[in-house]
């Protein structure tokens, strides 16, 4: 079992209907593939955690990295898991508000333009913290 956290930029800002369409498709596909996780979105930036069998997860991540809706796909963290952090969600979702970012100021960089791969090592633990914090409050 593997967990992967990545960030990416949307090539263009996505409206709620476009995000809903993506989520519906992802939830169906992920349930079929045994993948769980959570997606956070703010200001045309994504952070996503994916969990599943390593080969299945690697294939999905490759598709995401080559998806024309994404730009600057960057791996934040990849690790082996004994148990899932998001066992009941084929894809939880949260639109991250300015209030959410103010509550976690150390994570503003994830949703800021220019956040680069050289910064990831210092932010990997806060990224996981952020995703787990949002797991524990209501989302979709």
PASEBA-1860 file (N, C-alpha, C; in nm, 3 decimals):
! residues 140
1> XXXXXXXX> 0.085/-0.118/0.000/0.000/0.000/0.000/0.089/0.124/0.000 ~ 0.049/0.221/-0.080/0.130/0.342/-0.097/0.041/0.465/-0.082 ~ 0.101/0.572/-0.035/0.034/0.702/-0.031/0.120/0.802/-0.107 ~ 0.056/0.881/-0.190/0.125/0.982/-0.270/0.052/1.115/-0.251 ~ 0.128/1.220/-0.224/0.073/1.355/-0.218/0.140/1.436/-0.328 ~ 0.059/1.504/-0.407/0.116/1.589/-0.512/0.043/1.723/-0.515 ~ 0.108/1.820/-0.575/0.051/1.952/-0.602/0.052/1.972/-0.752 ~ -0.043/2.049/-0.800/-0.040/2.091/-0.940/-0.116/2.221/-0.954
9> XXXXXXXX> -0.097/2.284/-1.067/-0.168/2.406/-1.101/-0.267/2.373/-1.212 ~ -0.388/2.426/-1.200/-0.484/2.412/-1.309/-0.439/2.505/-1.422 ~ -0.446/2.457/-1.543/-0.408/2.543/-1.656/-0.500/2.665/-1.664 ~ -0.623/2.649/-1.615/-0.715/2.762/-1.601/-0.801/2.735/-1.478 ~ -0.848/2.843/-1.416/-0.933/2.828/-1.297/-1.055/2.744/-1.334 ~ -1.098/2.662/-1.239/-1.209/2.571/-1.266/-1.332/2.616/-1.189 ~ -1.445/2.618/-1.259/-1.569/2.655/-1.192/-1.623/2.533/-1.117 ~ -1.716/2.555/-1.024/-1.769/2.443/-0.944/-1.829/2.330/-1.026
17> XXXXXXXX> -1.892/2.361/-1.139/-1.950/2.255/-1.222/-1.842/2.167/-1.285 ~ -1.733/2.227/-1.331/-1.623/2.150/-1.389/-1.559/2.062/-1.282 ~ -1.540/2.118/-1.163/-1.483/2.038/-1.053/-1.576/1.923/-1.016 ~ -1.706/1.948/-1.012/-1.803/1.843/-0.979/-1.794/1.729/-1.081 ~ -1.783/1.762/-1.207/-1.772/1.661/-1.312/-1.646/1.576/-1.293 ~ -1.535/1.642/-1.266/-1.408/1.570/-1.242/-1.421/1.480/-1.120 ~ -1.479/1.532/-1.013/-1.494/1.454/-0.890/-1.582/1.331/-0.911 ~ -1.694/1.349/-0.980/-1.783/1.235/-1.003/-1.712/1.124/-1.079
25> XXXXXXXX> -1.638/1.161/-1.183/-1.563/1.062/-1.260/-1.453/0.998/-1.176 ~ -1.380/1.079/-1.101/-1.270/1.027/-1.018/-1.322/0.933/-0.910 ~ -1.434/0.967/-0.849/-1.489/0.881/-0.743/-1.528/0.745/-0.797 ~ -1.589/0.743/-0.913/-1.628/0.615/-0.974/-1.505/0.533/-1.010 ~ -1.411/0.596/-1.080/-1.289/0.527/-1.123/-1.208/0.479/-1.002 ~ -1.192/0.565/-0.903/-1.113/0.529/-0.786/-1.175/0.412/-0.710 ~ -1.307/0.411/-0.697/-1.373/0.300/-0.629/-1.345/0.169/-0.702 ~ -1.348/0.172/-0.835/-1.319/0.053/-0.915/-1.175/0.007/-0.898
33> XXXXXXXX> -1.082/0.102/-0.881/-0.939/0.071/-0.872/-0.890/0.050/-0.729 ~ -0.977/0.071/-0.631/-0.934/0.056/-0.492/-0.849/0.172/-0.444 ~ -0.870/0.290/-0.501/-0.793/0.409/-0.462/-0.879/0.497/-0.373 ~ -0.818/0.548/-0.267/-0.885/0.642/-0.178/-0.802/0.770/-0.172 ~ -0.861/0.876/-0.117/-0.784/0.998/-0.104/-0.867/1.121/-0.084 ~ -0.802/1.235/-0.103/-0.866/1.364/-0.084/-0.803/1.466/-0.178 ~ -0.888/1.556/-0.228/-0.845/1.663/-0.317/-0.880/1.796/-0.252 ~ -0.782/1.885/-0.247/-0.803/2.022/-0.202/-0.779/2.114/-0.320
41> XXXXXXXX> -0.862/2.218/-0.332/-0.850/2.311/-0.445/-0.868/2.453/-0.395 ~ -0.779/2.542/-0.442/-0.790/2.684/-0.410/-0.715/2.765/-0.515 ~ -0.780/2.867/-0.567/-0.714/2.962/-0.657/-0.637/2.893/-0.770 ~ -0.700/2.796/-0.835/-0.641/2.723/-0.948/-0.521/2.636/-0.909 ~ -0.513/2.597/-0.783/-0.406/2.509/-0.735/-0.469/2.388/-0.666 ~ -0.409/2.272/-0.690/-0.456/2.147/-0.630/-0.350/2.091/-0.536 ~ -0.396/2.027/-0.429/-0.316/1.934/-0.349/-0.402/1.810/-0.339 ~ -0.343/1.696/-0.369/-0.419/1.572/-0.363/-0.336/1.464/-0.296
49> XXXXXXXX> -0.404/1.385/-0.213/-0.343/1.264/-0.158/-0.416/1.146/-0.221 ~ -0.339/1.048/-0.265/-0.393/0.926/-0.324/-0.336/0.808/-0.248 ~ -0.419/0.706/-0.226/-0.375/0.585/-0.157/-0.422/0.463/-0.236 ~ -0.335/0.364/-0.246/-0.372/0.242/-0.315/-0.252/0.154/-0.338 ~ -0.274/0.047/-0.412/-0.165/-0.042/-0.447/-0.066/0.034/-0.535 ~ 0.060/0.010/-0.513/0.166/0.089/-0.575/0.156/0.095/-0.727 ~ 0.137/-0.019/-0.794/0.133/-0.017/-0.940/0.011/0.057/-0.993 ~ -0.103/0.042/-0.927/-0.225/0.112/-0.967/-0.208/0.263/-0.946
57> XXXXXXXX> -0.151/0.299/-0.832/-0.130/0.440/-0.800/-0.031/0.505/-0.897 ~ 0.076/0.434/-0.928/0.175/0.488/-1.022/0.114/0.513/-1.160 ~ 0.029/0.421/-1.205/-0.036/0.438/-1.335/-0.131/0.558/-1.333 ~ -0.207/0.573/-1.225/-0.298/0.686/-1.214/-0.221/0.818/-1.208 ~ -0.114/0.821/-1.131/-0.035/0.945/-1.119/0.026/0.983/-1.254 ~ 0.066/0.886/-1.331/0.119/0.913/-1.464/0.013/0.978/-1.552 ~ -0.112/0.929/-1.543/-0.221/0.990/-1.619/-0.246/1.133/-1.574 ~ -0.243/1.156/-1.443/-0.264/1.291/-1.390/-0.154/1.384/-1.439
65> XXXXXXXX> -0.031/1.338/-1.432/0.083/1.421/-1.473/0.075/1.459/-1.621 ~ 0.010/1.375/-1.701/-0.004/1.402/-1.844/-0.139/1.461/-1.883 ~ -0.224/1.486/-1.785/-0.356/1.543/-1.810/-0.340/1.690/-1.850 ~ -0.396/1.731/-1.963/-0.378/1.870/-2.008/-0.442/1.974/-1.918 ~ -0.527/1.932/-1.824/-0.586/2.029/-1.731/-0.490/2.067/-1.620 ~ -0.382/1.987/-1.602/-0.282/2.012/-1.497/-0.155/2.071/-1.556 ~ -0.091/2.154/-1.479/0.039/2.209/-1.515/0.127/2.200/-1.390 ~ 0.256/2.187/-1.410/0.352/2.183/-1.298/0.312/2.081/-1.191
73> XXXXXXXX> 0.291/1.957/-1.230/0.260/1.850/-1.135/0.387/1.815/-1.060 ~ 0.381/1.822/-0.926/0.499/1.800/-0.842/0.466/1.703/-0.729 ~ 0.551/1.603/-0.709/0.534/1.510/-0.598/0.582/1.576/-0.470 ~ 0.496/1.578/-0.369/0.532/1.632/-0.238/0.587/1.521/-0.151 ~ 0.520/1.405/-0.153/0.556/1.297/-0.063/0.505/1.166/-0.120 ~ 0.584/1.061/-0.104/0.543/0.927/-0.142/0.595/0.833/-0.035 ~ 0.504/0.752/0.022/0.547/0.663/0.129/0.464/0.536/0.132 ~ 0.520/0.434/0.195/0.448/0.309/0.215/0.355/0.323/0.334
81> XXXXXXXX> 0.239/0.260/0.325/0.140/0.266/0.432/0.106/0.127/0.481 ~ 0.081/0.116/0.609/0.025/-0.008/0.664/-0.127/-0.001/0.662 ~ -0.179/0.120/0.685/-0.324/0.142/0.684/-0.352/0.277/0.618 ~ -0.464/0.286/0.551/-0.502/0.408/0.481/-0.539/0.519/0.580 ~ -0.508/0.643/0.543/-0.554/0.759/0.619/-0.694/0.800/0.576 ~ -0.737/0.762/0.456/-0.866/0.801/0.399/-0.943/0.677/0.352 ~ -0.967/0.579/0.442/-1.021/0.451/0.398/-1.163/0.455/0.343 ~ -1.240/0.555/0.380/-1.381/0.558/0.342/-1.414/0.653/0.227
89> XXXXXXXX> -1.312/0.715/0.168/-1.337/0.815/0.064/-1.268/0.777/-0.065 ~ -1.348/0.748/-0.169/-1.287/0.725/-0.300/-1.226/0.856/-0.351 ~ -1.279/0.969/-0.307/-1.215/1.099/-0.329/-1.292/1.205/-0.252 ~ -1.243/1.236/-0.134/-1.300/1.348/-0.058/-1.257/1.477/-0.127 ~ -1.335/1.581/-0.106/-1.304/1.709/-0.172/-1.331/1.824/-0.077 ~ -1.246/1.924/-0.086/-1.265/2.047/-0.010/-1.214/2.164/-0.093 ~ -1.300/2.264/-0.112/-1.257/2.391/-0.170/-1.197/2.470/-0.054 ~ -1.071/2.501/-0.062/-1.000/2.567/0.048/-1.024/2.718/0.038
97> XXXXXXXX> -1.079/2.773/0.145/-1.111/2.916/0.149/-0.995/2.997/0.205 ~ -1.007/3.127/0.193/-0.907/3.216/0.254/-0.904/3.195/0.405 ~ -1.020/3.173/0.466/-1.026/3.148/0.611/-0.950/3.020/0.647 ~ -0.963/2.918/0.563/-0.889/2.793/0.587/-0.739/2.819/0.583 ~ -0.695/2.897/0.484/-0.552/2.926/0.471/-0.502/3.012/0.586 ~ -0.586/3.101/0.636/-0.547/3.182/0.752/-0.532/3.094/0.876 ~ -0.613/2.989/0.885/-0.604/2.898/0.999/-0.478/2.813/0.994 ~ -0.421/2.796/0.874/-0.298/2.718/0.853/-0.199/2.802/0.773
105> XXXXXXXX> -0.150/2.914/0.828/-0.068/3.007/0.749/0.060/2.946/0.693 ~ 0.114/2.844/0.758/0.237/2.783/0.708/0.215/2.710/0.577 ~ 0.089/2.694/0.538/0.058/2.619/0.416/0.013/2.706/0.300 ~ 0.013/2.837/0.319/-0.027/2.928/0.211/0.055/2.905/0.086 ~ 0.182/2.871/0.101/0.270/2.853/-0.014/0.219/2.748/-0.112 ~ 0.152/2.644/-0.061/0.101/2.540/-0.150/0.003/2.594/-0.252 ~ -0.069/2.698/-0.214/-0.171/2.754/-0.301/-0.128/2.887/-0.361 ~ 0.002/2.912/-0.364/0.056/3.036/-0.419/0.132/3.008/-0.548
113> XXXXXXXX> 0.124/3.100/-0.644/0.203/3.083/-0.766/0.352/3.081/-0.732 ~ 0.426/3.004/-0.805/0.570/3.002/-0.786/0.621/2.904/-0.682 ~ 0.530/2.829/-0.618/0.576/2.729/-0.523/0.649/2.621/-0.602 ~ 0.775/2.596/-0.569/0.856/2.506/-0.652/0.898/2.380/-0.577 ~ 0.948/2.285/-0.654/0.984/2.154/-0.598/1.095/2.162/-0.494 ~ 1.175/2.266/-0.495/1.283/2.278/-0.397/1.229/2.306/-0.257 ~ 1.107/2.354/-0.249/1.046/2.385/-0.119/0.976/2.264/-0.057 ~ 0.953/2.159/-0.135/0.869/2.051/-0.088/0.921/1.979/0.035
121> XXXXXXXX> 1.050/1.958/0.045/1.101/1.879/0.156/1.064/1.940/0.290 ~ 1.070/2.072/0.302/1.035/2.134/0.429/0.885/2.136/0.453 ~ 0.805/2.120/0.346/0.660/2.127/0.361/0.590/1.992/0.356 ~ 0.662/1.882/0.336/0.596/1.753/0.321/0.512/1.719/0.444 ~ 0.565/1.735/0.563/0.487/1.705/0.683/0.368/1.799/0.699 ~ 0.384/1.931/0.680/0.266/2.017/0.687/0.161/1.984/0.582 ~ 0.204/1.937/0.463/0.107/1.900/0.360/0.021/1.784/0.409 ~ 0.085/1.686/0.467/0.010/1.572/0.520/-0.080/1.616/0.635
129> XXXXXXXX> -0.028/1.705/0.721/-0.106/1.760/0.831/-0.231/1.829/0.778 ~ -0.215/1.911/0.675/-0.327/1.984/0.618/-0.433/1.888/0.565 ~ -0.392/1.789/0.491/-0.486/1.693/0.434/-0.559/1.617/0.544 ~ -0.488/1.576/0.647/-0.552/1.504/0.756/-0.645/1.595/0.835 ~ -0.609/1.721/0.852/-0.695/1.816/0.922/-0.827/1.833/0.847 ~ -0.820/1.846/0.716/-0.942/1.861/0.637/-1.020/1.731/0.632 ~ -0.956/1.619/0.647/-1.026/1.491/0.653/-1.121/1.490/0.772 ~ -1.078/1.552/0.881/-1.153/1.546/1.005/-1.262/1.653/1.019
137> XXXX> -1.275/1.740/0.919/-1.387/1.834/0.918/-1.472/1.803/0.798 ~ -1.593/1.853/0.797/-1.683/1.816/0.689/-1.639/1.870/0.556 ~ -1.644/1.785/0.458/-1.620/1.819/0.318/-1.718/1.736/0.237 ~ -1.693/1.724/0.111/-1.780/1.641/0.028/-1.735/1.498/0.032
END
